[in-house]
Amino acid sequence: MRTTFRVLAPIVLATVGLTAALPAGAAPQYAVRAAKLPSTPLDVKLAGTLTGVDLRWTAAPDANDDAVTGYVVHRVADGVDTALPWQPAWNDVGFQWHESEHLTGATYSVAAVNAEGEGPRSTPITLPPAHQAITVGHTIWLQNGNTRTYAGQIAVPDGQQVVPLAPDGPTQVIGDVVAASPDGREIAFAKGQLAIWRVRADVPHATPVQILDGSSGIIRLAWSPDGSRIAFERLQPTGGSCVEIVPATGGTPARVGCDLQMPTWVTNSNLIVKDGASGRLEFVQAKADGVVTGSIAGTEQSSMPSVSPDNRWIAYIDGNAPAIVPVSGGTPKLGTATEQRPIGITWSPDGSTVLMNQPIRFGGSALVSLPVAADGTLGAGETVYRTQGTDRIGSAVWQGARVSLGSTSTPMGSTVSIPFDTSGIASPVTTTCQFDTEAAVPCTSPYQRSGVPAGSHKFLVKAVDADGHASVAFRYVLVDLTAPTVQITSPTFDVTKAATATVTYSGSDDSATPVSSYDVRWRIAPTAGNFGNYAPVKSGTTATSVAIGMAAGYEYCVSVRAKDAAGNVSGWTADRCFSRPSDDRAMTATTGWTRASNSAYYLGTATVTTSNGISVSRSSVQAKRLWLVATKCSTCGSLDVYYNGKSVGIVDLSNPSLAYQSIVPLPVPATFLTGSVLLTTRTAGKVYQIDGLAVRRT
């Protein structure tokens, strides 16, 4: 669709000098000549942004004599000729027309119109694909004396006007600062210092999405290298600024700190900010209440820092001059000072140049490209765009698909795999990868490498598109070869009557690598048998607890191991063992015992008596420790305990209060018991209610 920036007073479409000489509102005087159709416009030029069209031309020499009243732009796309009438406004580069629509392969031509009709068209020009542009916050003066800032793009190369991203909608009124996503496809912008929006800026008709609302004082934005978060500066009602971070998909902002300004990202976990007190550039953790971890000497006059895509340099404005300093610190290198203080600086996608936003004396802005040498020295600047009249640019960023890396903050093992994305870049794409200080080599995604030692490593990927445009992306990669530790925290009991036991565990890693999963296994032994082999309970679970179903008469031994995000696996923990008693019905009772049933008993049954000298027993027991399940009460008696027919002690079941299903330790065998357990009543008239027997081999 077509868009118009402003309404100007009517002008005569004649030569530049005549038009410039007309006072505002003066009635134009046309020369009288024989009626004819107007001549063809001259010097028609076409350039494309990622989301629109930049078309310009000059009038034919006889346009004034032909009494030209307007022009028609003809767009032919898919065989359809669309006529787009236009009432032009003249400026110092000729007539300009634009639309927020990009139809690659469409042709454009221009014809002049007068009272006789439409003249011949200019030679059609085909709109080529656009792979990059410069997106700006563009401020224009309106006829009522107010200003309006909108998001627009400048074609690269040959752009002569700022083409709006959209003819209407949220991008038509924004703050003057825009931030590009790391993949070059989106921008983030603020509206009225109250809200943050994001929108695709590489395709037309994209729908803006609001990610933060109800805020105030938002003036500067910066997108994290992995694209997951946006840092912004917020002006405070009492003065000064704070820096906050919000997820790029929306959410609650986290305040990094106050008396900080102009955030930019150096890694996914660290920001560079301007200290409000000293003016110096500082490193600060990119999290709530982030800690300042360092500063860069010699940057006391700094503003608008920007980190190069290869993570080597910080560009910033020092007084009236552009400056470069290594990220690792060092002596800043200043470029040539300008008459007016620059208000912004940003890097090209390949890190070879910086784009400086330079105010012009008496109004207007210029975008100046400065080459950056291998040692950080700034070369002579070249103006790539200058605004019309007193229009101005608040910020400028390079736009267009570029190579990008996701987050590599999670440590890796000795075999690293680093995916990168080149989708959207004009084919064919060639990529090279550099690991640490080694030479760059051709590579494909994911970049893989084995035998990498522990520690922090540097990874750089470079992509070059079909037109020779390059982009680079950088990440630190942490290799962790230390296995995590894990411990079982519960249960702590030896015996349980419950049919389920919940085992809980936790893991940690001294290298701060997150634990990603756990494996849980068990081995089981019956009362009269050995343990079987280990069997898995859970594999690769992220849960930190597992519920185990328990059968009566079995001992369960559980162990756990942990795996961290780098792939390191811990050893198995020591077994955590516990058993569930067998029922009294598994015991043999002599004459005089009664088999009773009641819900108060363990598993609903008990073997009871009040007689003296009678026994219950269990043969073929294998145990290191044993427990009796029985009722304890004030009238309950005591039992003689025999292992393999040998007396080993007495167990007393008396208790001031009634307690069903009490777990009562039996004497510990002197050696591992393999054989029988016999329990004999000692006193007539006392109550004996035997509920079950639990054994532990461990």
N, C-alpha and C positions, 0 to 999 in steps of 0.2 A: 504494500500500500504506500501511497505517497504521503509525505509529511511536509509541512511548511514551518520554518522557524519563526518568522515574524512577518508583519505587514508593513510595507514601506509605502511612501507617497508615490503616486503614479509617475512614471518617467517615460521619456521618449526613447525608443529603442534605436539609438543612432550611435555615433562614434563615442568612444570613451570620453574624449575631451568635451564634447557637447553635453553628454549626460552629467559629467562631473560639474559643469558650469551652471546647471539649472538650480535655482534656489528651491528649497522645499515648498511644495504646493504651487509652483509656477505653472501656468497653463502652457503645455507644449505647442509649438507651431510647426505644422507639417508642410513640407514643400509640395507644391501641386505638380503632378506629372501625369502622363497617360496611364490609365488604369491597367494594371497587369498583376499577375500572381507574384508574390515575393520570391526573391532568389533563395538559393540553398544556403543554410547556415554553414559556417566554416570552422575548421579546427576542432571538429567533434572528437572528444576523448572520453573513454570509458574505463572505469576502474571498479573493482568489486571489493567490498568488505566481506566478512564472513556471513553477515546477515543482511546485506543490502547492496545498493548500486550507487555509484558516484559518477554522474554524467555532466559534462560541461562542453560549452562551445562559445564561439563568438559570432556576432551578427555579420551578415553579408555587408559589403561596403555600401550598397544602395538600400539598406534596410530602412533608413530614415525617409528616403524618397518614396519607398514602397509603402510607407505608412503601416509598418508591421505592428500588429496589435497583440500578438502572442505567439506561442509556439505549440506544436503538438509532438509529443514523444511517442514513437511507435515501438512497441515491444512485441516481438514475434517469438512465441514459445509453443512448441509442439504443434506448429502449423497455424496457431491462432494469432491474428494480428489485433493487438489491443491498442487503441488510440487514447493517449493520456494528455488532454489539453492542459496548458500551463500558462499562467500569467507570471512572467519572470521578474526577478529583481537583479539588477546589475551590481557587480562588485569588481574589485581590482583584478580578478582572474577571469572575468567574463560571466556568461550566464551559467548558472548551476541548477541542477535538478537532481533529486535523489528519491529513492523509495526504500522502505524497510522490507525488502524482498530480494532474495538471491536465487535466481533460476539459472543455474549453470547451463550454458549452451544457448540461452536466449540471445536474440539480436536486438540491438537498439539503433534507432535512427531518429533524426530530428527534422521537422519541417516548420517553416515560418508561416504565419497566418496574417492576412489583412482582409479588407472589406471584400475583395474579390474571391477569397477562399484560401485554401491551403496550397502552398507552393511545393516544389519538388523536395523529396526527402534526401537527406545526406546518405552516404554509403553506409549500409548496416555494419555494425561492429558486434562481434560475438563476445559475450561475457564469459571470460575464462573461469575455471575453478579458482577459488580463493583458499589459501592454506594458512594465511596469517594476516593479522591486522593489529592495530593499536586501539585498545579500548580506553576511553577517557570519561571523566566527569566533566561535561562541557557546560559552561555557564554563558548564557546569552542575555542581552538587554532586550526587554520588551518595550513596546511603544508607550506603555504607561509609566516608564521609568523604573519598573521593577526588574528583577532578574529571575531567571529560572535555570536550574541545572538538570541536565538529563544525561543518561548513559548513551554514548554513541561510539562509533568506530571510524577510524581513519584507514583508508585502503593502503596496503603496502605491496608494491610501491605505488607512487604517483597519486596518492590521495590529496585532494584539494579542498575537502569539506568534511565535517563530522556528520556521519549518517546515523540517525537514531537507531538503537537496537530494535525499537518497536514504535509504531505510530501512536500508541496510547498505552495506558496501563502504568504499573508501578515504576517502570524505568524512566518515565517522562518527568518525574520530579524526585530528585534524590539529593543526598549530600554530595559534596564534590570529590569524595575519595572512593575509589573502587579497588578491590583486591582480586587478583586472579587465582583460580584454583591451580594446584600443582600440575594438573594434566593440561592446563591451558584452555579448558573447554567452558568454564563457568566464571562468573564474577560474583562477588558478594558486595553489597552496598547498603548504606544506611538511608532511611527515610526520616527526615525531620529530626534527626538525632534521637529518635524514639524507638526504632525498630531496625532489625537486620534482615535483609532478604538475600536470596541467591537465585541465579538464573543462568541457563545455558546461553553462552555468547558466541557459539560457533555454528548455530543454526538459527534461521528465522522462526518467528512465531513461538518461541519457547515460553512456557508459563512460569513466571516468577513464583518462588515459594518463600513464605515468611518463616524465619526460624527463631526470631526473638521479638517480643513485643512488650510494651509497657515499661520500657527503660527510658533513660534520658541521658543527654550529653554524649552520645556516641559520635565520635569524630574520625577515628582512624581504624582500619581493619587490616588483618594479616592472616592468610590461610596457612595452616600447618603443612609441612612437606608431605605427609601421608594423606592429606585431605580430610582428616577426621575432625579437626577443630578449627575454630576461628578465634583469634585473639583480637581484642579491641580496646581502644582507649576511651575512657568515660570521664567527661568533665564533671567535677563535683560542685554542688551548690555553694559550698563555702570556699571554693577556690582550689586549684591544683587538679590533678588527674589521678585516676586509678586505672590499672590494667586488669582486664578480666578475660576469661576464656569460656566459650560456649561450644557445645558439640555442633558440628556442621549440619547435622540433621535436626537440630533444635533441642532445647532443654534448659536447665537451670544454669546460669553462668557461675563460674568459680572465680573468686577474686584472688589474683596473684599477689597484688600489693598496691600501695598508693604512693604518691609522689613519684610516680613512674609515667613515662610518656613514650609514644611512638613505637609500639611493639613490632618486632619482626622475628621470624623463627630462624634459629641456627640449626637445630635438630628437632625431632619430634618431641623431645623432652625438655628443651631449653629455648628461652627467648633471649633476644637482645633488646634492651630498652634504654631510653635516655633517662638518667637520674635527674629528677626535678630540682635537686639542690645543687649538685656539682656540675650538671650538664654533661657528665661523662657517660659514655656507653658502658653498660653493664650486662653481665650474663645473669639470668635469673631462672630458677626452675619453673617450668610451665605447669604449675599445679596450684591448688589453693594454698595461700600463705607461702608462696615459693620463696626459697632462700636465695639471696644474691651470692653467686659462687665466684665472681671475679669482675674485673673492670679493665678497660683498655686505656692506657695512659695516652695523653696527647689528643683526646677527643672531647675536651671540655667545651668546645664551640660547635659540637655536632648537632645535627638534626636529620630526620628522615632516613635512618639506616636501612640498608637492604643487603641481604646475603647472596652471594653469587651461587648459581645452581650447582657448581662443583664444590661448594663449601670451603673455598680457599680464601675469599675476600669479602670484606664488608665495604660497600660503597655508602657514602653519606655526604651531607653538605657541611662544610666547615666554613662558617662565615659566609662569604660570597663565592666560595670556590668548591668544586666537587673534590672529593678526597677518597682515597682507597687505603685500607689497612688490612693486614692479614687477620683472619679469624683467630689465629693462634697468638696474635699480638705482635707488636713491632712498631716501627716508625711509620706514621701515616705519610702518604704521598699525595700532595695537593696538585690539582689541575689549575688551569688558568682562571683567575678570579673574574667575575662578571660584574656589570654595573649594578644589576639588581640581584638580590639574594635569591638563588634558586629555591623552589618550594617542593621539589621532589626528585628522586632518582631511583631508577629501577634497572634490573639486568635484562639483557636479551636472553632468549631460551638457551643459547649455547655458551653464555658467559663471556663472549668475546667483546661485547660493548655494553655501555650503560646509556640509558635514555634519560636525559635531564630535562626537567620542566622549568623553563626559564621565563620569568615575567619580562615583559617589554616595557620600557619607559613610556609613560603616558597611556598605557593600556595595552591589553593583548598578551598572548603567551606564545612561546616557541618551544617546540620539542627538538632537542639537540642530541644527536648521537655522538658518543665519544668512545673511540677504541681503547681497550685495556690491554696493555702488553703483558707478556708472560711474567714480568717482574712487578706487575701492578701499576706501572706508569700509565697515566692518562694521556691520550693523544689529542690532537686538535679536533674540535667539535664540528659537526656538519648539521645544519638545520634540516630536519626532515618534514616539519610541518610548522606553519604559522597561522594563528587564528586570524579571522577577518575582523577588522576594526578593533573594538575594545572587548570582544568576546575573550574568555579566558578558560584555561584548563586547570582543574583542581588536582587531578592525578592522571597518570597514564600507565598502562600495563600492556605487555605484549600478550596477544591472544592467538590461539590456534592450537590444534592437537600437538602434543609433544610427548616424548617418552616420560613415563612416570613409574614410580616405585611405591608399593604399598608400605605398610609399617614393617620394619625389621627390628623393632624394639625387643621382641621376644628372642632370647638367646637361642642359638642353634648348636648342634653337635659338631663333631669333626667333619661331617659331610654337610656342606651348606648348599641350600637350594634357594635362589633368589629370583622370584618371578618379576618381570617388568612388562609394561603395557605400551605397545606402539599402535594400537588400533586408532583409526582416524587419521593417521599420518599418511600423506600421499605416497602411494606405492610407485616403484619398489623402495623399500626401506632397508638400509644397511645399518647394522648395529655392531658396536664394539664394546667390550667390557674390560675394565681394569680393576685388579684386586691388589690392594695395598700399593706398593711402589713398582710392581711389575709392569711391563709394557702392555698396552691395550691390545686385545686380540679379538677377532670376529667371534660373535656369540649369538645364541638364540635364547629365548625365554623358556624355562627358567635357567639362569646361569647356575651351573653345578660344579662343585669342587670338593674333593675328599682329602683327608689327611690334614685338615686345617688345625693349627695349634690353638690352644685356649687363649683368650684375650680379645681385645677390640681390634677390628679390622675395617679398612676402608673399601668401599665398593662404588665404582663409577660406571655408568652406562651412557653411551652416546648413540643417538640415532640421527641418521641423515636421510631426508626425504628425496623424492624424485626431482625436486627443484634445487637440491643442494642445501636446503635449510637444515641446520643442525639444532639439536636440543640435547641437554645432558641432565642426568639426575644422580644424586649422591645419597648414600646412606652409610652409617656406621653399622657394622655387623658384630655382635658379641657372640663369641664361641665359648661355650661352657662345657667342660668335660668332667665336672664334679657331679656325682650322683646325689640325689636328694636323700634325706633321712625320713624315716617314718616310724611311728610308734602307735601301739594299740592303747587306747585310753580306757576302754571298758569292754566287757564287764570285768568286775573285780571279784565276783563270787566264785566259789569252788563248785557249788551245787545249786541248782535251781529246780523248782517244781514246775515252772512255767513251760508251756509247749513251744515258746519262742524266746530266743535270746538275741538282743541287739548288740552287735559288735561295732564300736566306734573307733576311729583312727584319725590321725592327722599327719601331714607331711610338711617338710620345709626344705629350703635349699640355701646354703650359705652364699651361693652366687646370686641370690635374689631371682633366680629363674623360677617361674611359677610351676608348681606341680600340676601336671595336666591330667593324670589318671592314676588309678590304683588297680591292682590285681589282688583278689582275696581267694584263699584256698583253705581246705580243711582236710583232716583225717579223722576217722571215727573208729572207736573200739567198743565192742559189746562188753557186758559185765564179765563174761567168761572167755573172752578172746583177745587177740592182738589187734593193733591198729592196722587198718588197710592203707593203701597208697594215698598220697595227696590227690585231691580232686578239686577242680576249680569251682568256686562259688560265684564269683563275679570277675570278669576280665575287662580291663579298660574302662572301668566305671569312674565317673567324676564325683560320685557320692562319697561322703566320708563316714557312712555307716551302712550296715547291711543287717537285715533280720534273718536269723537262721532258725528254721523249724527243727525241733528236737524230739526224738523218740525216747520213750521211757526205757531206761536200762542201758543207755549209751553215753560214752564220753566223747566230747568234741574238742578238737584242738585246731585253732584257727591261726593263720599267719597272713601277713599283708606285705606287699612291696609297692613302691611308688615309682612313677615315671615322670620326669620333668619335661618341659616344653622343648628342651634341646635334645630329647631322646635318651637321656641318661637314666638308667634303671638302678634302683637301690637293691640291696640284698633283701631276702625275706626276713621279717621280724622273727623273734623267738615265738614259739607257739604260746597262745593264750588258750588254756584248757579249762573246761568245766563239764559237768555231767548232769544228767537228769536221772533220778532214782528209778529203779524197777519197782513194780507194784508188789504188794505183799503176796499176791497170788503166785509170784514166781518163787516163793519160799515154801519149803515143806514144813508142815505143822504136825506134831504128835497128837495123840489123843488128849482131849481136854481143851483144845482151842476151838473157837467158833469163827467161821467166816461171816463177817458182818458187812452190811452195805449202808452207807449214809453219805449224803452230799458233803458232810463236814470232813470226810476222810479224803486223803490223797487218792485221786482217780476213782473216788466214790466207794472204796472198799477198805476194810481193815481186818486183821486177824486178832481176836480178842480173847482174854481169859482173866480169871481172878485166882487161878490155881497156882500151887507151888511145885517147882521141880519139873516143869514141862518145857519143851523147847520148840523153836522154829529155826530152820537152817537153810543155807544156800550152798550147794556144792559147786565145784568148778569155778571158783572166783579167782580172778587175777587182779591184784590191787597192790598199790603202795599205800593208799589211804582209803578209809571207809567211813560212811555216815549212815546212821539209822534214821528213818522217818517214823515218828511215833507221836502219840499223844502224851503231853506232860500235864500233870495235875497234882493237887495236894494229896490225893489218895493213891497216886501211881507209885509203883514199886521200882525195884532195880533188877538188873539182869546180869548174870555171869556171861562173859564173852570168851569163846573158844575159837582159836584158829587151828585147823587141822587137828582138832581134838585136844589141843593144849590151851589151858587157861591163860588168858592174857590180861584180864582185868574185869572191872565192873563198870556198868553204865547206869547212872541214876536217872529215872524219869520223873522224880518228884519235882513239883513246882508250886509256888503259892497260888497261882492262877491257872485256869484251864487254857491250854494252848494245843489245838489240833495241828497236825502235820508239822510238828517241830523237827528241825534237822539237828540231829544229835551226833557229834563226833564219836566214833569208836576208837579204841586204842590203836595207835599206829603200829603196824607190824614191825618186828625187828629187822626183818628182811622182806624182800618182795614176796607177797603172799600168792601162792598158787595152790589152791585147794578149797577147803570148806570154811564156812562161818556158821557158828552155832551160838544161839542166844537162849539162855535158860532162866526161867523165873525163879526168884529167890524167896519170896514171901507170899504165903497164902492170904487171901482176902484183899490183896492189893490189885489195882487195876492195871492191866496191860493191854494196850491197843497198838499193834505193830502195823505200820502203814507201807513200808517199803525199805529198800536198801540201795544206797548209792556207793559206787566205787570209782576210784581214780587210779589209773595206771601211772599218772604223772604226779 
